Amino acid sequence: MGTLLLLGPIGTPEIILIAIIVLLIFGGKKIPELMKGIGKGVRSFKDGINGIEKELNEENKKEEKN
């Protein structure tokens, strides 16, 4: 998959270990809430990026008309 800070490649066993640790730390009931919060954050970020792109496109169209 990838390399994480010179620790070597991250494979399936490492991902499973990380998932188990997260499960132990947060518990089964907190994980859906955590994922929901992360999803909202990602969605908000994407909306912000799309808004900036839209503004830039509008400015470019105005400049082309002049």
WOWOCOR-V873659 format. One record per residue. N is the residue number from 1. RES is the residue in three letters. BURIAL is 1 if it has 24 or more other C-alpha atoms within 12 Angstrom, else 0. Layout:
n = {N	N}
res = {RES	RES}
burial = {BURIAL	BURIAL}
This chain:
n = {1	2	3	4	5	6	7	8	9	10	11	12	13	14	15	16	17	18	19	20	21	22	23	24	25	26	27	28	29	30	31	32	33	34	35	36	37	38	39	40	41	42	43	44	45	46	47	48	49	50	51	52	53	54	55	56	57	58	59	60	61	62	63	64	65	66}
res = {MET	GLY	THR	LEU	LEU	LEU	LEU	GLY	PRO	ILE	GLY	THR	PRO	GLU	ILE	ILE	LEU	ILE	ALA	ILE	ILE	VAL	LEU	LEU	ILE	PHE	GLY	GLY	LYS	LYS	ILE	PRO	GLU	LEU	MET	LYS	GLY	ILE	GLY	LYS	GLY	VAL	ARG	SER	PHE	LYS	ASP	GLY	ILE	ASN	GLY	ILE	GLU	LYS	GLU	LEU	ASN	GLU	GLU	ASN	LYS	LYS	GLU	GLU	LYS	ASN}
burial = {0	0	0	0	0	0	0	0	0	0	0	0	0	0	0	0	0	0	0	0	0	0	0	0	0	0	0	0	0	0	0	0	0	0	0	0	0	0	0	0	0	0	0	0	0	0	0	0	0	0	0	0	0	0	0	0	0	0	0	0	0	0	0	0	0	0}
